[in-house]
Amino acid sequence: MTDDLKHIWQAEDAAGTFTRPEELVHRTSRFERQVRRRNLIEYAAGALLLCLEVPAFVMFVAIGEPMMAGAMVLMALGTLWVLWNQYRRASLQRRRPEEDCRSHLVAQYRRQAEALRTVPLWYIGPLLPGVLGVYGTVAFKAIGKVDAWDILVEMGPPFGATLAFFGFVMWLNQRAARSLRRQADELEAA
């Protein structure tokens, strides 16, 4: 009798609804490595930005460009805010001994999906004031020296490319969030 139950349990139909614990551990570990690697890249990119923004601020102060110096302050503050939120919203949840592996993985998927879904608020949003400050300062300095059309022709494409890049980042993150939500739903249903 127990051999029959074992064969039924190991049958293909049963395998479709049962996830082996080893597979869950592997999926969890792989996912956590991906999240750690992504966060490490984000922290390195933020540090690089700060290494550019702080000296730029000092340079603009030194040459008497307070508006551009202010834009650099906004950029640096936005970068710091993004890094803080990366840690606060998109870091991994700690494993709790009382939580089974499946529940932990589902919770990780859901946490990361929510972080990705809200990227426009905590990632793109804090960077916009600094970006607008840079473009606005350049445009303001050019007013009266160059025709408005020439300002638009010169600044339009880079500004459009910047906004398109932000849009692309938001789209990619929304897409990834939907995928993670779907994976969490499938794992819960299994």
N, C-alpha and C positions, 0 to 999 in steps of 0.2 A: 504493500500500500504506500509506504513512504517513498519507494522508488518511482511509483506512478506520479506522485505529487512533485517529486523532484524533476521528472521529465516535463511535466506540465509547466512548472515554474520556469524551466530553462527553454521552453518552446519559444518560437519567434514571436508569437502574439504577446506572450508575457514580457519578452525583452523590450517590446515597444512601449510598455507602460512602467517598466521598472528601471531605475537608473542605479547602476552599481555605485557603492560609496567611493570606490577608488576613482571612478570617472568623475564624480563630483569634486573630489579633492584635487584632481588634475585640472579640471576646468576652473576651479576657484583659484588655484595657484597661478595658472596661466593668465587669468583675468587680472589678478592682483599685480602680477609682474608688468602687465601692459599699463595699468593705471599708474604704478610707481614710475615707470619709464616716461610716460606722458607728463606726469607732474614734474619729474626731474628736468625734462626738456623745457617745460614752461618756466620753472624757477631759473634755469640757466638763461633763457631768453630775457626774462625780467631783469636779471642781474646785468646782462649785456646792455639792455636799454638804459638802466640806471647809470651804467658806466659811460654812456653817451650823453644822457640828459643832464647829469650834474656838471660835467665840464662845460657843456654847452651853456648852461645857466651862468656859470662863472664867466665864461667868455662874453656873453651878451651883457652882463653887468659891467664888465671891464670896458667894453667898447661903447657903453652908454645906450643900450637898446633895452629899455625897461619893459616894453610890451613883449618882445620876444623872450626876455628873461622870465616874464610872468607865464608865458606859454610853456616854457620849459619846466617851471614849477608845477603847472597843471599836469604836464606829461608825467613828471616824476611821481606826483601824488597819485595819479591814475594808475601808474605801474605798481606802486606799493599797494594800492587798494586791490588790484587784480591779484597780486601775489598772496595777499592775506586771504582773499576769498577763495583762491585756488586751494589753499590749505584748509580753510574752514568748510567749504562746500564740496570740494572734489577729492579730498583725501580719503583713504580707505577707512572703513569702520573696523574697529578692533574685534577680533574674534572673542566670543564669550563661550566659556566652557559648557554652559547649559544649552547653547544653541546648536542644533544639528547643522550639518554641512549644507544641506539643500536650503534651509532657511537663511543661512548666512550668505550664500551665493545670491539668492533672490534679493535679499536686502542690499547687497553690494550693487547688483544690477539696478535696482530702483534708485538708490542714492546717486549713482553716476548718471543715470538717465535724467534725474531731476536737475543735477548740476549742469548737464549739457543743455537741457531744455531752457534753463534760465540764463544761458550765456549772454544774451543781449543785455540783461540787466546788470550783471556783476562783472562781465569781462569787456564787452564792447562799450557799454555806457560810461564807465570811468575814464576810458581813453579818449572819448569824443571831445570833452572840453579842451584838452591839450591840442588835439589835432585841429580843431576849429580855431583855437588860439593861434597856431602857427600859420594856417592859411589866411585867417583874418588879419593878422599882423602884416603879412606880406602884401595882401590886397590893400590894406589901409595905407601902407607906406607908398604904394604905387599910385594911389589916387592923386590926381592933379599933375602927376609927372607923365602918365601914360593914359591913353584913352581907355574908357571903361571896356570897350570891345576887346582891346589888346590884353587887358587884365584877364578877361573871361577866356580868351583864346589861350593864353599862357597858363592860367591856373586851372581852367576847367578840366582838361584831361587828367592831370595828376590828382586833383580833388575827386574826380569821378572814379579814378582807379582805386583811390583809398576807400571810398564808399563801397565800390564793387567788392573790394577785398573783404571789408567788414561783412557785407552781405553774404559773400561766399563762406566765410567762417561761420556765420549764423546758420546758413543752410546746412553745412556739413554737420554742425553740432545737433541741429534738429533731427537730421537723418539718423545720426548715431543714437540719439535719445530714443527715437521710435524703435530702432533695432534692439536696444537694450530692454525697453519695456516689453517688446514682443518676446524676447528670450526669457525674461522674468515670468511672463504669463504662461509660456509653454512649460517652463520648469515647475511652476506651481501646479499646473494642470496634470503633469505627468505622475 
